[in-house]
Amino acid sequence: MNRARRIAALLAFVVCATGLAREARAQDSFELTLLEGWARAITEHGAHWLTPTQPALVVEGGVYIELGPDCRLEVVDAGRGSAEFSGTTSAEFVRLADGDASLALRRFDGLQLHTLRGALDVTLPGGQRLEFGRAVTHLVGTADGRTHVQHLLGDPLELDLGGWYTFELAVGTRRELPAPLSAGPAPRRSGDFAALRERASATPAPGSLVPNRGVRMRGGLDDSIRSSLWGWKDAAGREWMRFRRAESGAPAGF
């Protein structure tokens, strides 16, 4: 009798462990469902052609996807969010070590993103990066690499144009994203510190650019790093002012 109970308990444990393992795998998987047209998904196991009549394709780790014109594909990241692609698309999802995901867009026409949990890092065709928390956002891409964003709901997005700066995109933002900053921090010598501090303490001239509170600097900066960012800050500020003028219809140039 005791032996039968031990066997029953062992079987119950195996069934429970198997269920937990399946649940864990499901939470780390991407589920691809083709809604219209055709699509190709490439994983570590090879290429898969998708049609609307096939069941959803479940992949683990990462997946590279291609869509043709007039096609629609839904990608569900279990428990974290979903993405619906429409039109010509070339993109890659990668599962990160902490369980979150990254998305690299090489080409896309339309993308609806719903992020519920965790973080999603999206690299755009033009080189910009968007960091998502919980959000509902629509993106539209063009053949020359430009991206239009419409942020509908949720947490603010973080737009990274390169370097030390990120720009916060609040709910309601609807505009074309600016191009990445093309020039990195200019090198500075220790002899430049005095002039730098003198400029920093001077009263701004009327009409000069004042740093916007919407621009945040990442990480701690000592004097040596701050000195190399003097010209970089001005470039980022000009990008930000151009970014803010777009809604008012003012000219986009500097």
N, C-alpha and C positions, 0 to 999 in steps of 0.2 A: 504493500500500500504506500509506504513511504517512498519507495522507488518510483511509483507511478506519479506521485505528487512532484517529486524532483524533476521528472521528465516533463511534466506539464508546465512547471515553472520555467524550465529551460526553454521550452518552445515559445512560451509567452514572451520571454526576454528576447529571443531571436526575432520574433515578429515585431516587437516594439523597436528594437535597434534598427531593423531594416526600414521601418516606417520613418524613423528619425533621419536615417541616412538619405532616404529618398527626398524628405522635406528639405534637408540641407542642400542637396544637389539642385533641387528645384529653385531654391532661393539664389543660387549662384548661376543660373542658366538664363539664356535668352530664348524667347519663344517667337518665331517668325511666322506670320500669317499673311499670305498674299491676298489682297482684296480685289485687285484688278490687274490685267496684263500679265507680265512675266517678270521673273527676278532670278538672279543667281547668287547663291550664298557659298562662300569658300571658308572652310574650317580646316583644322589640323587633320581631319579625316578625308578631305577632298572637296570637290565641287558638288553642289546640289542645285538642280534646276527646280524652281517652284512654280506651281500653277494654282489658280483659285480652287480647283477641285481636290487638291491634296490636303491632308491634315497638316496642322502646324508643325514646323520643324523646330525641335528643341536642341540647342547647342550649349556647350559649356566652354568657358575660357574666353573665347573671342570669336568674332565672325566678321568677314569682309563681304559687303553686299553691293550688288549692281542692279539698277533698275533701268528700264527703257522708258521712252516717252509715254505719257498717258497710263502709267502704272502706279499702283498704290500698294505699299507694304507697311504692315504694323509690326513693330518690335516691342515685346513686353519684357521688362526686366522685373521678374517676380518680386512683388512687395516693395519695389522701389520706384517704378514709373513706367512710362511707355513713350514710344516715338512713332509717328506715322509719317512716312515719306511719300511724296507724290512727284511724279515726273522723273526725268533723267537724274540718276543718283549714283554716286560712287562714295562709299563711306565704310568706316571700320569701327566696330565696338571692341573694346578691350576690358577685361575684368582686372581690376587692380588688387593688390595684396590685401587691402583693408576691406574688400568686398564691394566698394563703389565701382563705378564704370567711367571710362573715358570714351569720347566719340570724336573721331577725326573725319571731317567732311572735306573730300577732295573736289566734289562737284555735287550740287543739288539744286532742285527747282523749288520745292516746298517741303517744310518740316514743321510738324506740330509736336511740341514736347510737353509732357505732363510728368513732373518729378514730384514724388510723394515723400521719399525718405532717402537719407544719405546725401551724397553730393555727386554731381555730374559735371565733368570738365569737357567742354566742346571746343575743338580747334576748327576755325572756319577756313574756307579756301583762300581768303586774303591774308591769312597769318594771324588774325586776331584770335583771342581766346575768350570764351564766356564761361563763367562758373555759376552753376545753378544749385540752389537749395530746393525748397518746395516752391514750385512755380508752374504756371501754365503760360507758354510762350509760343508764338508762331514766328517762323523764320522763312524768308523768301530769298533765294539765291539767283544770281545772274550768271550768264556765260563768262563774263570777264572777271568773276571772282568777288563781286560786291555782294553785301548781305544787308537786307532790310529786316528789322526786328520789330515785333509788336508784343510787348510784355503785358499780359492780361491780368494775371492774378498771382498772389503769393509773395514770397520774399523778394527783395531787390536782387537783381543780377549784378555780377561783377564783370566788367569789361576790362580786359588786359590788352593794352596796345604795345606792350614790350617795356623792358626796363623795370623801374622801381614803382610804377604807378598803376593803380587800378581805378576805374571810374564806376560809380554806382548808378545803375539804371533802375529807376523806380517803376512801380506799377503805373501803367498808362503811357510809358515810353513807346513811341511809334516813329521810327526814323531809319535812315540809312546809317550804318556804322562807319565811323571814320577809318581811314587806312592806318596801319601800324606806324609808330614812330620809326623813321628810317635811320636816325643817327643815335648812337649810344653815348654814354657819358664821356665828356671830353677829359683827357688826362690833365692833371694839375700838379704843380710843384709846390714844395713846402713854402717857397717864397711868395706864393700867391695868397697865403692865408690872410695876411694883414689887409690886402686890398679887398678880399672877399668879405671880411668882417666889416670893413668900412662901408662897403656897398650895402650890406645887410642892415646896418644900423641907420642908414640915410633915410630921410623922409621921401616916400614915393612922389615923383612928379605928377602933376595933374594929368589924368588920362592914361597913366601907365598901368600895366597889368598887375592886378593884385591876386595872389593865389586863391583859388576857390576852395571852399570847405568841402566840396564834393570830391576833391582829389585827396587820396590817402596814400601815405608812404608806407611801404612794407618793411617790417623789421626795424631793429635799432641801427642808428647811423652815427658813427663817430665823425670827428672833424675831417679826417682824411677822405672819407666817403662823401661827406656833404660837399666838400670842395669840388669833387669831380662831377657833381650833379647840378652845378649852377646853371650851365647852359641847357642841360637836360630838362630842368624844371621849367624854364621858359618855353621850350618846345612843347612839353606836355600841357602847359597852361594855354598855349595858343590852340592846341588841338581841342582842349576842353571848351574854350570860348567859342570855337567854330561849332562844336557839338551842341552847345546851348543855344546858339543863334538859329539853328535850323528850323525850329518850330515857329519862330517869329517871322520867318521869311526873309531874314536879312541875308546879304551875300555871304557865301561860305568861305571866301578867301580871308587871308589874314589882314 
